[in-house]
């Protein structure tokens, strides 16, 4: 599964770099059918997801990926399930927050879009 | 998505109760094509997954689910992506471990099997 892991790494590098520097730029990764569940709140469509992500109440944010796992998610299509755990540093806080995030990536042309996105902070 | 959340709750209640009382009983939830990534190690097939789960080196284990999220994972099939975060109490340790786990459930007859399973402990 070397390819899948490489794609997952490339995707998450791009996703978190974009999230941390230009959140509005994430819109291109979602489609009308895309779903985000953010801390339990369900949101659908690229426009609504982008509105949610850009309105999150922090000025500065940095994702640090701790673990990254990927599996093929459909025998008929080259879609990929990606699971991330990591740390979120918000507004230079000295206490990073743990998070878990799941994506399902669907192939489209030579790239992928995000059909499923589930984000949770993990409180100890 | 009430139905999906109810199915996810029913599945995870059954899964963790079986894990905590009779790990070998989990084999029925997996198929030949099923994948488990356990702490980064990829394992495939119901038999290999069951062998891994039953050989984990703890005598007594208890899962406590903290968050549970579910989304439909395929427009063409009633499959479900389930993401769990929670606490794992191993051998009555006073310090529970945080974990994240992702499942993709695929409909089969009137029930579901697990195609994807990704488990990670979350270290702070």
gemmi code that builds the backbone of each chain (N, CA, C; Angstrom):
import gemmi

chains = {
    "A": [
        ("UNK", (0.825, -1.209, 0.000), (0.000, 0.000, 0.000), (0.866, 1.269, 0.000)),
        ("UNK", (2.062, 1.147, -0.611), (2.982, 2.292, -0.611), (2.344, 3.508, -1.279)),
        ("UNK", (1.700, 3.294, -2.409), (1.079, 4.408, -3.123), (0.041, 5.137, -2.286)),
        ("UNK", (-0.797, 4.336, -1.646), (-1.867, 4.918, -0.835), (-1.293, 5.744, 0.305)),
        ("UNK", (-0.260, 5.235, 0.945), (0.345, 5.991, 2.042), (0.996, 7.273, 1.532)),
        ("UNK", (1.608, 7.203, 0.350), (2.219, 8.405, -0.229), (1.152, 9.442, -0.573)),
        ("UNK", (0.032, 8.974, -1.112), (-1.050, 9.909, -1.446), (-1.619, 10.526, -0.170)),
        ("UNK", (-1.792, 9.701, 0.860), (-2.322, 10.204, 2.129), (-1.391, 11.267, 2.715)),
        ("UNK", (-0.085, 11.011, 2.627), (0.896, 11.970, 3.153), (0.843, 13.278, 2.363)),
        ("UNK", (0.807, 13.136, 1.035), (0.761, 14.325, 0.171), (-0.525, 15.127, 0.449)),
        ("UNK", (-1.629, 14.413, 0.567), (-2.897, 15.096, 0.828), (-2.873, 15.829, 2.165)),
        ("UNK", (-2.465, 15.128, 3.233), (-2.525, 15.761, 4.552), (-1.505, 16.906, 4.665)),
        ("UNK", (-0.334, 16.752, 4.041), (0.621, 17.878, 4.021), (-0.050, 19.112, 3.418)),
        ("UNK", (-0.692, 18.901, 2.265), (-1.333, 20.027, 1.574), (-2.507, 20.569, 2.388)),
        ("UNK", (-3.323, 19.643, 2.907), (-4.533, 20.059, 3.628), (-4.181, 20.931, 4.839)),
        ("UNK", (-3.260, 20.447, 5.676), (-2.974, 21.183, 6.917), (-2.165, 22.448, 6.646)),
        ("UNK", (-1.305, 22.408, 5.628), (-0.592, 23.641, 5.278), (-1.589, 24.712, 4.814)),
        ("UNK", (-2.559, 24.282, 4.012), (-3.575, 25.232, 3.527), (-4.450, 25.695, 4.684)),
        ("UNK", (-4.866, 24.765, 5.552), (-5.684, 25.125, 6.713), (-4.965, 26.166, 7.557)),
        ("UNK", (-3.666, 25.982, 7.730), (-2.921, 26.829, 8.669), (-2.512, 28.174, 8.068)),
        ("UNK", (-2.614, 28.310, 6.727), (-2.152, 29.560, 6.096), (-3.233, 30.255, 5.278)),
        ("UNK", (-4.236, 29.505, 4.797), (-5.221, 30.106, 3.889), (-6.460, 29.223, 3.873)),
        ("UNK", (-7.236, 29.289, 4.965), (-8.342, 28.338, 5.132), (-9.326, 28.340, 3.961)),
        ("UNK", (-9.558, 29.538, 3.364), (-10.522, 29.620, 2.257), (-10.083, 28.759, 1.079)),
        ("UNK", (-8.785, 28.500, 0.974), (-8.257, 27.692, -0.114), (-8.660, 26.224, -0.029)),
        ("UNK", (-9.230, 25.815, 1.104), (-9.661, 24.416, 1.244), (-10.913, 24.109, 0.420)),
        ("UNK", (-11.624, 25.163, 0.014), (-12.898, 24.939, -0.702), (-12.724, 24.042, -1.925)),
        ("UNK", (-11.597, 24.177, -2.626), (-11.369, 23.377, -3.841), (-11.314, 21.882, -3.567)),
        ("UNK", (-11.091, 21.495, -2.318), (-10.982, 20.071, -1.986), (-12.343, 19.418, -1.780)),
        ("UNK", (-13.407, 20.222, -1.627), (-14.743, 19.694, -1.333), (-15.663, 19.861, -2.543)),
        ("UNK", (-16.745, 19.084, -2.558), (-17.755, 19.163, -3.607), (-19.123, 19.370, -2.961)),
        ("UNK", (-20.165, 19.486, -3.800), (-21.523, 19.686, -3.292), (-21.933, 18.553, -2.344)),
        ("UNK", (-21.477, 17.336, -2.645), (-21.869, 16.162, -1.852), (-21.004, 15.960, -0.607)),
        ("UNK", (-19.974, 16.779, -0.438), (-19.020, 16.558, 0.664), (-19.662, 16.818, 2.023)),
        ("UNK", (-19.235, 16.034, 2.992), (-19.761, 16.150, 4.355), (-18.622, 16.425, 5.320)),
        ("UNK", (-18.859, 17.353, 6.243), (-17.944, 17.586, 7.359), (-18.740, 17.412, 8.642)),
        ("UNK", (-18.227, 16.613, 9.575), (-18.796, 16.618, 10.920), (-17.729, 17.226, 11.820)),
        ("UNK", (-18.009, 18.433, 12.290), (-17.037, 19.209, 13.067), (-17.475, 19.214, 14.528)),
        ("UNK", (-16.751, 18.495, 15.365), (-17.107, 18.416, 16.782), (-18.583, 18.045, 16.954)),
        ("UNK", (-19.042, 17.108, 16.110), (-20.394, 16.599, 16.229), (-21.433, 17.310, 15.385)),
        ("UNK", (-21.077, 18.464, 14.818), (-22.044, 19.241, 14.035), (-21.920, 18.878, 12.546)),
        ("UNK", (-23.001, 18.377, 11.919), (-22.937, 17.981, 10.514), (-23.132, 19.165, 9.569)),
        ("UNK", (-22.282, 19.225, 8.531), (-22.295, 20.327, 7.558), (-22.119, 19.692, 6.191)),
        ("UNK", (-22.881, 20.161, 5.219), (-22.746, 19.589, 3.880), (-22.560, 20.653, 2.817)),
        ("UNK", (-21.759, 20.348, 1.833), (-21.439, 21.136, 0.620), (-20.163, 21.942, 0.816)),
        ("UNK", (-19.442, 22.102, -0.281), (-18.164, 22.825, -0.248), (-18.341, 24.230, 0.319)),
        ("UNK", (-19.426, 24.912, -0.091), (-19.621, 26.297, 0.353), (-19.853, 26.346, 1.864)),
        ("UNK", (-20.733, 25.474, 2.368), (-21.043, 25.491, 3.805), (-19.836, 25.060, 4.633)),
        ("UNK", (-19.083, 24.082, 4.124), (-17.890, 23.625, 4.846), (-16.854, 24.746, 4.908)),
        ("UNK", (-16.650, 25.432, 3.800), (-15.680, 26.531, 3.777), (-16.108, 27.652, 4.717)),
        ("UNK", (-17.413, 27.942, 4.734), (-17.910, 28.982, 5.630), (-17.614, 28.593, 7.083)),
        ("UNK", (-17.842, 27.315, 7.401), (-17.569, 26.848, 8.766), (-16.072, 26.970, 9.098)),
        ("UNK", (-15.240, 26.473, 8.187), (-13.799, 26.442, 8.483), (-13.215, 27.849, 8.596)),
        ("UNK", (-13.683, 28.757, 7.737), (-13.116, 30.110, 7.765), (-13.657, 30.921, 8.941)),
        ("UNK", (-14.769, 30.471, 9.546), (-15.333, 31.235, 10.662), (-14.897, 30.695, 12.019)),
        ("UNK", (-14.027, 29.685, 12.044), (-13.578, 29.152, 13.332), (-12.831, 30.240, 14.107)),
        ("UNK", (-13.091, 30.319, 15.409), (-12.637, 31.482, 16.161), (-11.196, 31.396, 16.643)),
        ("UNK", (-10.267, 31.115, 15.729), (-8.865, 31.300, 16.122), (-8.136, 32.042, 15.018)),
        ("UNK", (-7.179, 32.819, 15.426), (-6.458, 33.652, 14.462), (-5.337, 32.856, 13.826)),
        ("UNK", (-4.648, 32.103, 14.662), (-3.449, 31.420, 14.206), (-3.560, 29.961, 14.632)),
        ("UNK", (-3.296, 29.062, 13.728), (-3.445, 27.663, 14.075), (-2.366, 26.859, 13.362)),
        ("UNK", (-1.886, 25.831, 14.056), (-0.878, 24.968, 13.460), (-1.198, 23.514, 13.787)),
        ("UNK", (-1.318, 22.685, 12.739), (-1.543, 21.251, 12.909), (-0.197, 20.528, 12.885)),
        ("UNK", (-0.007, 19.638, 13.845), (1.176, 18.770, 13.835), (0.695, 17.324, 13.798)),
        ("UNK", (0.957, 16.651, 12.705), (0.481, 15.278, 12.528), (1.358, 14.322, 13.340)),
        ("UNK", (0.719, 13.502, 14.174), (1.446, 12.506, 14.962), (1.400, 11.145, 14.275)),
        ("UNK", (0.204, 10.712, 13.869), (0.066, 9.431, 13.166), (-0.795, 9.627, 11.926)),
        ("UNK", (-0.497, 8.825, 10.914), (-1.210, 8.903, 9.635), (-1.389, 7.475, 9.144)),
        ("UNK", (-2.641, 7.067, 8.937), (-2.928, 5.722, 8.431), (-3.850, 5.844, 7.228)),
        ("UNK", (-3.699, 4.936, 6.275), (-4.542, 4.962, 5.081), (-4.884, 3.543, 4.662)),
        ("UNK", (-6.100, 3.388, 4.136), (-6.545, 2.106, 3.572), (-7.383, 2.397, 2.330)),
        ("UNK", (-7.368, 1.494, 1.340), (-8.329, 1.603, 0.243), (-9.731, 1.405, 0.820)),
        ("UNK", (-10.696, 2.226, 0.364), (-12.012, 2.195, 1.010), (-13.108, 1.602, 0.141)),
        ("UNK", (-12.756, 1.175, -1.075), (-13.786, 0.660, -1.979), (-13.130, -0.245, -3.010)),
        ("UNK", (-13.550, -1.513, -3.099), (-12.912, -2.418, -4.057), (-13.102, -1.964, -5.506)),
        ("UNK", (-14.139, -1.145, -5.770), (-14.486, -0.790, -7.155), (-13.886, 0.538, -7.601)),
        ("UNK", (-13.427, 1.345, -6.670), (-12.964, 2.705, -6.975), (-11.680, 2.933, -6.174)),
        ("UNK", (-10.778, 3.770, -6.681), (-9.510, 3.989, -5.977), (-9.646, 5.043, -4.879)),
        ("UNK", (-10.690, 4.922, -4.083), (-10.889, 5.871, -2.998), (-10.068, 5.437, -1.783)),
        ("UNK", (-9.784, 6.390, -0.916), (-8.843, 6.159, 0.185), (-9.416, 6.696, 1.488)),
        ("UNK", (-9.335, 5.880, 2.532), (-9.682, 6.319, 3.883), (-8.388, 6.743, 4.580)),
        ("UNK", (-8.388, 7.961, 5.108), (-7.191, 8.517, 5.758), (-7.549, 8.906, 7.191)),
        ("UNK", (-6.781, 8.415, 8.134), (-7.022, 8.745, 9.548), (-5.778, 9.417, 10.117)),
        ("UNK", (-6.002, 10.589, 10.705), (-4.911, 11.380, 11.267), (-5.149, 11.554, 12.763)),
        ("UNK", (-4.091, 11.422, 13.561), (-4.159, 11.952, 14.921), (-2.996, 12.934, 15.057)),
        ("UNK", (-3.191, 13.938, 15.883), (-2.131, 14.929, 15.986), (-2.429, 15.975, 17.028)),
        ("UNK", (-1.656, 17.057, 16.945), (-1.770, 18.159, 17.897), (-2.123, 19.431, 17.159)),
        ("UNK", (-2.952, 20.235, 17.810), (-3.404, 21.504, 17.260), (-2.900, 22.604, 18.190)),
        ("UNK", (-2.071, 23.477, 17.648), (-1.565, 24.602, 18.435), (-2.355, 25.839, 18.023)),
        ("UNK", (-3.152, 26.359, 18.955), (-4.052, 27.468, 18.638), (-3.531, 28.754, 19.264)),
        ("UNK", (-3.363, 29.768, 18.426), (-2.960, 31.096, 18.896), (-1.758, 31.024, 19.834)),
        ("UNK", (-0.764, 30.214, 19.437), (0.491, 30.070, 20.178), (0.318, 29.591, 21.615)),
        ("UNK", (-0.810, 28.923, 21.886), (-1.012, 28.365, 23.229), (0.100, 27.382, 23.558)),
        ("UNK", (0.598, 27.392, 24.803), (1.623, 26.424, 25.191), (1.043, 25.018, 25.399)),
        ("UNK", (-0.291, 24.880, 25.415), (-0.928, 23.569, 25.614), (-1.637, 23.137, 24.335)),
        ("UNK", (-0.939, 22.389, 23.476), (-1.597, 21.956, 22.246), (-2.771, 21.022, 22.560)),
        ("UNK", (-3.767, 21.025, 21.687), (-4.932, 20.154, 21.822), (-4.725, 18.921, 20.959)),
        ("UNK", (-5.111, 17.748, 21.454), (-5.078, 16.551, 20.625), (-6.301, 16.517, 19.725)),
        ("UNK", (-6.099, 16.083, 18.485), (-7.247, 15.917, 17.598), (-7.146, 14.599, 16.835)),
        ("UNK", (-8.316, 14.157, 16.342), (-8.409, 13.026, 15.418), (-9.217, 13.514, 14.217)),
        ("UNK", (-8.802, 13.109, 13.029), (-9.554, 13.512, 11.834), (-9.549, 12.372, 10.829)),
        ("UNK", (-10.713, 12.153, 10.230), (-10.858, 11.120, 9.200), (-11.271, 11.782, 7.899)),
        ("UNK", (-10.683, 11.335, 6.802), (-11.071, 11.794, 5.468), (-11.342, 10.569, 4.598)),
        ("UNK", (-12.336, 10.674, 3.729), (-12.381, 9.750, 2.609), (-12.133, 10.566, 1.336)),
        ("UNK", (-11.098, 10.154, 0.586), (-10.698, 10.831, -0.648), (-11.236, 10.033, -1.837)),
        ("UNK", (-11.868, 10.745, -2.764), (-12.454, 10.112, -3.944), (-11.677, 10.583, -5.175)),
        ("UNK", (-11.237, 9.652, -6.034), (-10.474, 10.080, -7.209), (-11.342, 10.887, -8.173)),
        ("UNK", (-10.733, 11.896, -8.761), (-11.425, 12.758, -9.736), (-10.340, 13.261, -10.676)),
        ("UNK", (-10.376, 12.798, -11.915), (-9.300, 13.136, -12.846), (-7.990, 12.615, -12.291)),
        ("UNK", (-6.979, 13.463, -12.248), (-5.676, 13.033, -11.746), (-5.506, 13.364, -10.264)),
        ("UNK", (-6.615, 13.786, -9.611), (-6.515, 14.204, -8.219), (-7.617, 13.544, -7.388)),
        ("UNK", (-7.909, 14.128, -6.242), (-8.911, 13.579, -5.319), (-9.721, 14.729, -4.734)),
        ("UNK", (-10.953, 14.436, -4.365), (-11.689, 15.392, -3.535), (-12.098, 14.685, -2.235)),
        ("UNK", (-12.525, 15.483, -1.264), (-12.895, 14.972, 0.060), (-14.405, 14.750, 0.098)),
        ("UNK", (-14.825, 13.492, 0.190), (-16.260, 13.208, 0.350), (-16.642, 13.253, 1.831)),
        ("UNK", (-15.807, 12.646, 2.673), (-16.079, 12.583, 4.122), (-14.967, 13.251, 4.910)),
        ("UNK", (-15.358, 13.999, 5.920), (-14.399, 14.682, 6.788), (-15.016, 14.717, 8.180)),
        ("UNK", (-14.362, 14.081, 9.131), (-14.861, 14.062, 10.514), (-13.728, 14.514, 11.419)),
        ("UNK", (-13.995, 15.579, 12.168), (-12.962, 16.173, 13.033), (-13.419, 16.136, 14.490)),
        ("UNK", (-12.508, 15.726, 15.379), (-12.797, 15.731, 16.814), (-11.565, 16.143, 17.595)),
        ("UNK", (-11.754, 17.015, 18.546), (-10.748, 17.220, 19.575), (-10.862, 16.086, 20.582)),
        ("UNK", (-9.725, 15.667, 21.136), (-9.715, 14.570, 22.116), (-9.362, 15.145, 23.478)),
        ("UNK", (-10.319, 15.148, 24.356), (-10.052, 15.649, 25.697), (-9.686, 14.489, 26.607)),
        ("UNK", (-8.696, 14.667, 27.426), (-8.153, 13.575, 28.251), (-9.064, 13.202, 29.412)),
    ],
    "B": [
        ("UNK", (-29.722, 12.200, 9.393), (-28.853, 11.032, 9.469), (-29.127, 10.226, 10.746)),
        ("UNK", (-30.396, 10.298, 11.196), (-30.730, 9.620, 12.459), (-30.454, 8.125, 12.354)),
        ("UNK", (-30.870, 7.527, 11.247), (-30.671, 6.099, 11.073), (-29.202, 5.713, 11.162)),
        ("UNK", (-28.380, 6.462, 10.446), (-26.954, 6.167, 10.415), (-26.349, 6.257, 11.812)),
        ("UNK", (-26.734, 7.278, 12.553), (-26.196, 7.406, 13.907), (-26.669, 6.272, 14.810)),
        ("UNK", (-27.913, 5.840, 14.617), (-28.427, 4.724, 15.415), (-27.692, 3.433, 15.068)),
        ("UNK", (-27.421, 3.233, 13.786), (-26.680, 2.030, 13.374), (-25.258, 2.078, 13.929)),
        ("UNK", (-24.643, 3.244, 13.865), (-23.278, 3.388, 14.382), (-23.240, 3.096, 15.880)),
        ("UNK", (-24.234, 3.575, 16.600), (-24.304, 3.348, 18.051), (-24.489, 1.855, 18.333)),
        ("UNK", (-25.400, 1.235, 17.605), (-25.684, -0.188, 17.791), (-24.431, -1.024, 17.480)),
        ("UNK", (-23.757, -0.656, 16.378), (-22.545, -1.381, 15.999), (-21.453, -1.236, 17.059)),
        ("UNK", (-21.180, -0.010, 17.475), (-20.066, 0.181, 18.408), (-20.392, -0.410, 19.782)),
        ("UNK", (-21.649, -0.318, 20.207), (-22.023, -0.994, 21.470), (-21.690, -2.477, 21.377)),
        ("UNK", (-22.091, -3.108, 20.265), (-21.851, -4.541, 20.090), (-20.361, -4.836, 19.963)),
        ("UNK", (-19.671, -4.018, 19.161), (-18.251, -4.259, 18.898), (-17.429, -4.216, 20.191)),
        ("UNK", (-17.617, -3.151, 20.965), (-16.758, -3.000, 22.149), (-17.175, -3.954, 23.265)),
        ("UNK", (-18.462, -4.265, 23.347), (-18.890, -5.254, 24.344), (-18.267, -6.622, 24.009)),
        ("UNK", (-18.279, -6.953, 22.715), (-17.686, -8.231, 22.295), (-16.170, -8.200, 22.490)),
        ("UNK", (-15.533, -7.086, 22.123), (-14.082, -6.954, 22.316), (-13.723, -7.162, 23.780)),
        ("UNK", (-14.511, -6.599, 24.668), (-14.162, -6.580, 26.091), (-14.517, -7.880, 26.807)),
        ("UNK", (-15.338, -8.735, 26.164), (-15.771, -9.955, 26.855), (-15.428, -11.238, 26.096)),
        ("UNK", (-15.272, -11.154, 24.768), (-15.101, -12.376, 23.961), (-14.486, -11.990, 22.622)),
        ("UNK", (-13.185, -11.629, 22.645), (-12.559, -11.060, 21.446), (-12.692, -11.948, 20.213)),
        ("UNK", (-12.657, -13.274, 20.413), (-12.749, -14.189, 19.262), (-14.075, -14.019, 18.527)),
        ("UNK", (-15.096, -13.553, 19.234), (-16.413, -13.348, 18.626), (-16.449, -12.234, 17.599)),
        ("UNK", (-15.380, -11.426, 17.536), (-15.343, -10.337, 16.547), (-15.147, -10.860, 15.129)),
        ("UNK", (-14.670, -12.097, 14.997), (-14.355, -12.618, 13.660), (-15.548, -12.519, 12.699)),
        ("UNK", (-16.766, -12.728, 13.221), (-17.956, -12.677, 12.364), (-18.180, -11.315, 11.727)),
        ("UNK", (-17.558, -10.277, 12.277), (-17.766, -8.924, 11.734), (-16.868, -8.626, 10.545)),
        ("UNK", (-15.850, -9.474, 10.322), (-14.875, -9.228, 9.255), (-15.035, -10.250, 8.131)),
        ("UNK", (-14.508, -9.896, 6.954), (-14.533, -10.785, 5.792), (-13.105, -10.945, 5.267)),
        ("UNK", (-12.949, -11.740, 4.209), (-11.627, -11.963, 3.621), (-10.975, -10.646, 3.192)),
        ("UNK", (-11.807, -9.723, 2.694), (-11.283, -8.444, 2.173), (-11.068, -7.400, 3.260)),
        ("UNK", (-11.432, -7.713, 4.494), (-11.369, -6.704, 5.559), (-9.931, -6.343, 5.915)),
        ("UNK", (-9.754, -5.083, 6.259), (-8.423, -4.572, 6.615), (-8.457, -3.987, 8.014)),
        ("UNK", (-7.437, -4.293, 8.782), (-7.217, -3.648, 10.076), (-5.833, -3.018, 10.047)),
        ("UNK", (-5.743, -1.739, 10.426), (-4.424, -1.163, 10.687), (-4.372, -0.901, 12.184)),
        ("UNK", (-3.540, -1.691, 12.873), (-3.480, -1.643, 14.337), (-2.172, -0.972, 14.733)),
        ("UNK", (-2.257, 0.237, 15.252), (-1.063, 0.977, 15.645), (-0.036, 0.993, 14.501)),
        ("UNK", (-0.547, 1.193, 13.272), (0.329, 1.329, 12.112), (0.634, 0.034, 11.388)),
        ("UNK", (0.279, -1.108, 11.969), (0.582, -2.398, 11.342), (-0.616, -2.880, 10.526)),
        ("UNK", (-0.435, -3.094, 9.201), (-1.557, -3.513, 8.361), (-1.781, -5.021, 8.421)),
        ("UNK", (-3.048, -5.417, 8.542), (-3.439, -6.824, 8.662), (-4.663, -7.011, 7.786)),
        ("UNK", (-4.716, -8.113, 7.037), (-5.880, -8.331, 6.180), (-6.472, -9.722, 6.379)),
        ("UNK", (-7.767, -9.798, 6.281), (-8.627, -10.996, 6.342), (-9.155, -11.219, 7.753)),
        ("UNK", (-10.351, -11.763, 7.820), (-11.010, -12.002, 9.106), (-10.144, -12.874, 10.017)),
        ("UNK", (-9.530, -13.913, 9.431), (-8.741, -14.832, 10.259), (-7.524, -14.121, 10.857)),
        ("UNK", (-6.796, -13.375, 10.021), (-5.594, -12.689, 10.511), (-5.948, -11.589, 11.510)),
        ("UNK", (-7.045, -10.892, 11.248), (-7.479, -9.828, 12.168), (-7.849, -10.437, 13.521)),
        ("UNK", (-8.575, -11.547, 13.491), (-8.974, -12.188, 14.747), (-7.755, -12.688, 15.510)),
        ("UNK", (-6.795, -13.235, 14.770), (-5.575, -13.704, 15.428), (-4.865, -12.541, 16.125)),
        ("UNK", (-4.802, -11.391, 15.436), (-4.179, -10.213, 16.029), (-4.936, -9.761, 17.281)),
        ("UNK", (-6.238, -9.645, 17.155), (-7.026, -9.104, 18.271), (-6.993, -10.032, 19.488)),
        ("UNK", (-7.032, -11.332, 19.241), (-7.056, -12.262, 20.374), (-5.677, -12.425, 21.018)),
        ("UNK", (-4.621, -12.004, 20.294), (-3.271, -12.154, 20.857), (-2.763, -10.871, 21.518)),
        ("UNK", (-3.595, -9.843, 21.573), (-3.146, -8.603, 22.223), (-2.849, -8.876, 23.686)),
        ("UNK", (-1.755, -8.290, 24.181), (-1.247, -8.708, 25.488), (-1.905, -8.025, 26.670)),
        ("UNK", (-3.229, -8.046, 26.716), (-3.858, -7.632, 27.971), (-4.921, -8.658, 28.331)),
        ("UNK", (-5.098, -8.812, 29.617), (-6.044, -9.822, 30.098), (-7.439, -9.245, 30.139)),
        ("UNK", (-7.505, -8.019, 30.609), (-8.818, -7.424, 30.851), (-8.811, -6.051, 30.197)),
        ("UNK", (-9.838, -5.736, 29.455), (-9.856, -4.456, 28.762), (-11.284, -3.931, 28.738)),
        ("UNK", (-11.389, -2.601, 28.840), (-12.705, -1.982, 28.790), (-12.633, -0.716, 27.932)),
        ("UNK", (-13.478, -0.652, 26.913), (-13.568, 0.543, 26.056), (-14.675, 1.450, 26.588)),
        ("UNK", (-14.359, 2.728, 26.706), (-15.393, 3.712, 27.044), (-15.451, 4.734, 25.915)),
        ("UNK", (-16.568, 4.756, 25.214), (-16.707, 5.647, 24.063), (-16.978, 7.068, 24.538)),
        ("UNK", (-16.168, 8.019, 24.055), (-16.369, 9.424, 24.405), (-17.158, 10.141, 23.307)),
        ("UNK", (-16.728, 9.965, 22.043), (-17.449, 10.580, 20.920), (-17.667, 9.531, 19.844)),
        ("UNK", (-18.774, 9.709, 19.119), (-19.157, 8.782, 18.059), (-19.737, 9.607, 16.921)),
        ("UNK", (-19.137, 9.515, 15.751), (-19.631, 10.244, 14.582), (-19.805, 9.267, 13.432)),
        ("UNK", (-20.806, 9.519, 12.583), (-21.049, 8.646, 11.440), (-21.464, 9.467, 10.229)),
        ("UNK", (-21.055, 9.007, 9.071), (-21.457, 9.623, 7.791), (-21.669, 8.504, 6.770)),
        ("UNK", (-22.602, 8.704, 5.820), (-22.676, 7.776, 4.690), (-21.381, 7.889, 3.893)),
        ("UNK", (-20.832, 6.753, 3.450), (-19.504, 6.797, 2.827), (-19.508, 6.516, 1.339)),
        ("UNK", (-20.703, 6.306, 0.767), (-20.752, 5.971, -0.658), (-22.138, 6.305, -1.190)),
        ("UNK", (-22.229, 7.176, -2.193), (-23.551, 7.550, -2.707), (-24.305, 6.352, -3.296)),
        ("UNK", (-23.584, 5.294, -3.702), (-24.203, 4.168, -4.411), (-24.584, 3.014, -3.501)),
        ("UNK", (-24.045, 2.972, -2.292), (-24.237, 1.840, -1.385), (-24.497, 2.410, 0.005)),
        ("UNK", (-25.245, 1.693, 0.832), (-25.572, 2.213, 2.160), (-24.461, 1.929, 3.166)),
        ("UNK", (-23.220, 2.181, 2.762), (-22.095, 1.960, 3.660), (-21.928, 3.168, 4.580)),
        ("UNK", (-21.274, 2.944, 5.708), (-21.212, 3.961, 6.768), (-19.785, 4.079, 7.291)),
        ("UNK", (-19.332, 5.325, 7.397), (-18.056, 5.609, 8.043), (-18.334, 5.966, 9.500)),
        ("UNK", (-17.679, 5.282, 10.420), (-17.897, 5.485, 11.855), (-16.567, 5.851, 12.496)),
        ("UNK", (-16.554, 6.956, 13.239), (-15.332, 7.384, 13.922), (-15.605, 7.464, 15.415)),
        ("UNK", (-14.757, 6.795, 16.175), (-14.909, 6.736, 17.626), (-13.676, 7.352, 18.277)),
        ("UNK", (-13.862, 8.136, 19.317), (-12.753, 8.444, 20.211), (-13.194, 8.015, 21.608)),
        ("UNK", (-12.243, 7.598, 22.413), (-12.636, 7.125, 23.724), (-11.448, 6.771, 24.589)),
        ("UNK", (-11.762, 6.062, 25.663), (-10.748, 5.663, 26.640), (-10.697, 4.142, 26.729)),
        ("UNK", (-9.480, 3.648, 26.897), (-9.235, 2.222, 26.995), (-8.653, 1.962, 28.387)),
        ("UNK", (-9.358, 1.177, 29.179), (-8.877, 0.824, 30.515), (-8.314, -0.590, 30.433)),
        ("UNK", (-7.012, -0.715, 30.616), (-6.344, -2.001, 30.436), (-5.933, -2.567, 31.793)),
        ("UNK", (-6.377, -3.786, 32.057), (-5.992, -4.502, 33.281), (-6.172, -3.641, 34.531)),
        ("UNK", (-7.331, -2.947, 34.562), (-7.711, -2.111, 35.707), (-6.707, -0.996, 36.013)),
        ("UNK", (-5.929, -0.594, 35.019), (-5.010, 0.527, 35.234), (-5.788, 1.781, 35.620)),
        ("UNK", (-5.264, 2.563, 36.580), (-5.940, 3.811, 36.937), (-5.753, 4.904, 35.885)),
        ("UNK", (-4.866, 4.689, 34.897), (-4.633, 5.697, 33.852), (-5.145, 5.172, 32.510)),
        ("UNK", (-6.393, 5.479, 32.171), (-6.913, 5.011, 30.890), (-6.128, 5.620, 29.732)),
        ("UNK", (-6.051, 4.903, 28.630), (-5.389, 5.380, 27.424), (-6.443, 5.954, 26.481)),
        ("UNK", (-6.101, 7.068, 25.820), (-7.014, 7.586, 24.797), (-6.821, 6.821, 23.505)),
        ("UNK", (-7.918, 6.559, 22.798), (-7.805, 5.923, 21.493), (-8.736, 6.586, 20.484)),
        ("UNK", (-8.390, 6.386, 19.215), (-9.253, 6.770, 18.089), (-9.411, 5.532, 17.229)),
        ("UNK", (-10.617, 5.308, 16.721), (-10.826, 4.164, 15.841), (-11.816, 4.533, 14.744)),
        ("UNK", (-11.508, 4.094, 13.546), (-12.373, 4.326, 12.381), (-12.819, 2.989, 11.835)),
        ("UNK", (-14.093, 2.908, 11.468), (-14.636, 1.726, 10.805), (-15.356, 2.155, 9.541)),
        ("UNK", (-15.256, 1.351, 8.489), (-16.239, 1.478, 7.424), (-17.085, 0.198, 7.422)),
        ("UNK", (-18.396, 0.396, 7.548), (-19.350, -0.712, 7.592), (-20.011, -0.849, 6.226)),
        ("UNK", (-20.049, -2.087, 5.721), (-20.633, -2.361, 4.406), (-21.884, -3.210, 4.598)),
        ("UNK", (-23.011, -2.802, 3.983), (-24.230, -3.585, 4.170), (-24.106, -4.973, 3.550)),
        ("UNK", (-24.673, -5.948, 4.248), (-24.661, -7.339, 3.772), (-25.916, -7.989, 4.335)),
        ("UNK", (-26.876, -8.299, 3.465), (-28.162, -8.802, 3.939), (-28.798, -7.751, 4.841)),
        ("UNK", (-29.224, -8.153, 6.019), (-29.874, -7.204, 6.924), (-28.884, -6.638, 7.935)),
        ("UNK", (-27.573, -6.896, 7.707), (-26.579, -6.452, 8.673), (-25.405, -5.762, 7.952)),
        ("UNK", (-24.284, -5.677, 8.606), (-23.104, -4.997, 8.071), (-21.859, -5.814, 8.405)),
        ("UNK", (-20.840, -5.680, 7.581), (-19.536, -6.176, 7.985), (-18.544, -5.023, 7.952)),
        ("UNK", (-17.374, -5.247, 8.551), (-16.341, -4.210, 8.656), (-15.343, -4.392, 7.509)),
        ("UNK", (-15.318, -3.440, 6.581), (-14.303, -3.479, 5.515), (-13.010, -2.815, 5.989)),
        ("UNK", (-13.149, -1.660, 6.647), (-11.982, -0.900, 7.109), (-12.024, -0.735, 8.619)),
        ("UNK", (-10.874, -0.881, 9.253), (-10.743, -0.717, 10.704), (-9.350, -0.152, 10.960)),
        ("UNK", (-9.300, 1.031, 11.531), (-8.012, 1.671, 11.830), (-8.036, 2.074, 13.300)),
        ("UNK", (-7.076, 1.558, 14.061), (-7.022, 1.814, 15.501), (-5.713, 2.508, 15.866)),
        ("UNK", (-5.820, 3.543, 16.688), (-4.622, 4.234, 17.192), (-4.818, 4.641, 18.643)),
        ("UNK", (-3.800, 4.418, 19.437), (-3.734, 5.062, 20.739), (-3.253, 6.491, 20.529)),
        ("UNK", (-3.734, 7.410, 21.348), (-3.349, 8.823, 21.236), (-2.511, 9.191, 22.436)),
        ("UNK", (-1.250, 9.405, 22.204), (-0.377, 9.804, 23.299), (-0.288, 11.323, 23.354)),
        ("UNK", (-0.372, 11.887, 24.534), (-0.430, 13.350, 24.681), (0.907, 14.019, 24.423)),
    ],
}
model = gemmi.Model(1)
for chain_id, residues in chains.items():
    chain = gemmi.Chain(chain_id)
    for i, (resn, *xyz) in enumerate(residues, 1):
        res = gemmi.Residue()
        res.name, res.seqid = resn, gemmi.SeqId(i, " ")
        for name, pos in zip(("N", "CA", "C"), xyz):
            atom = gemmi.Atom()
            atom.name, atom.element = name, gemmi.Element(name[0])
            atom.pos, atom.b_iso = gemmi.Position(*pos), 0.0
            res.add_atom(atom)
        chain.add_residue(res)
    model.add_chain(chain)
structure = gemmi.Structure()
structure.add_model(model)
structure.setup_entities()
